[in-house]
Amino acid sequence: MSARMEFWLYLYFPQLQLDKLLLLQNTTTALSGQGKSHHLDLTAPLAIVGADHQLLQLNSAARQAGLALGMGLASAASLCHQLQLVPHQAEQEQQQLQQLAQLLYQYCGDIALQEDSGLVLKLSPMLALYGGAMQFWQQLQQVLQQAGYQYHFATAQQPLVARLLAQQGWDQFLLQNDQIQQQLKALPLQHAQLPDKLQEQLQRLGLTQLGDVLKIPQAELVRRFGVEMLQYLQQLTGAKPALLQFIQPAEHFEQQLELLYEMERSDQLLGPLQHLFGLLQLYLQQRDQLAYQLDLCLLQRQDQQQQLQLHSAQGEYQSKDWLKISELQLERLKLKKPVIQLKLILRRSGPRYAQYKTLFAGHLEAGKAQLYSALQLLSLLQARLGKDQVTSPCLHNDLLPEQASSYAGALEPQAAIAGTLAAVRPAFLVDPPLALDTEQQHQLQLHYGPERLSSGWWQQHSQHRDYYVGQNTQGQWLWLFRDLQQPEQLYLQGYFS
């Protein structure tokens, strides 16, 4: 291919909305164990219907029942009484196109969205990067196959030509312009996407293929059919550059997903969540980042919602790890009302660093439990028990035992403690200290002490204590003290292990 020659690839997705329904049903069934949905049976005849009451998309069962695209509702109902109808959602399909464009952006830098469920990709800059046209196309095919959407494709030197051929299902990845022009000329005139008025005029002249129109001198066509014909021919021949607005990587991650049906149990949400976490994984991979905090909004009827915060102390990017965290939180969530829509928002992320594993982690015997890092285990415990229920011990700069330590949130930064810790300290503290009666005091043998501990004079209730290590008749080693304000009373502070 010449360095000056530009080629474009057009990807046409004829049934985005229907494919999305099928994908959601498969993931919902696989993860929640649910069979057919409450409202839609995607194995029975189903059609996506446009605002003009025509069939726009059909599943295989509807086609087998004799239905065809463009058919009206009255004719369709007479042929198939069991036909299920779903209104067309153009805005949803544009969101799906945007997601697909973001998916392909890591392989091609020039991608533009088209209103007719298509994507146009500029091939010329990418061929040298991938070492050839077919290597690049094979990489794209793998990504499109994983996405799970049906598509048609074509290549051409002009975006309009590639679009016309792709929408007719040509499905050829060629960089030979002669073959492309030959196929273009054989295109039926009713599929050339000409304005209705022009198409009707050309058909009255007996022209049936686009090649018949291209044989007529351009000046003659413009003279007879006006400016509209001129603009069309300029796009078809490349005389006028295509006005395309290429996408840019999304700056923030926020995705919504409308559910197939109202979900009344939290475990039913795992299937749709897997789809959202897959989009999150793509977003993070493109930026080489880890996610630390997500907001999951469960939207319900009458504009009500329940919100969950998902945390990962280590930071994760893979969808399976976030799915595990969300599953643990959903297990203890009671839905107030059935959920109709999900929204996932990335709140906190950071750069992704190399993660090191043990040398023999990959050689564990089959059947052994999966190993988690300390931070992964912490994230799973917080998801299962609640963030406030997972704490870490921390030290305070105070000599009194009951004030020298406490529990704080896991991994919260702790102030440094000056000095060294005393060696003779019990493993278990009695809080509050237990006052011993006279008989109990007589049964004790004191072996070590006194050690005086005093709180600061500036504190509201300063205390002065003499501590001892003693042993009772059962052989237990005890940590004891006397308060200087009550020297006759002995208190039990703790037990040595």
Order of alpha helices (4+ residues) and beta strands (2+ residues): beta-alpha-beta-beta-alpha-alpha-beta-alpha-beta-beta-alpha-alpha-beta-alpha-alpha-alpha-alpha-alpha-alpha-beta-alpha-beta-beta-alpha-beta-alpha-beta-alpha-beta-beta-alpha-beta-beta-beta-beta
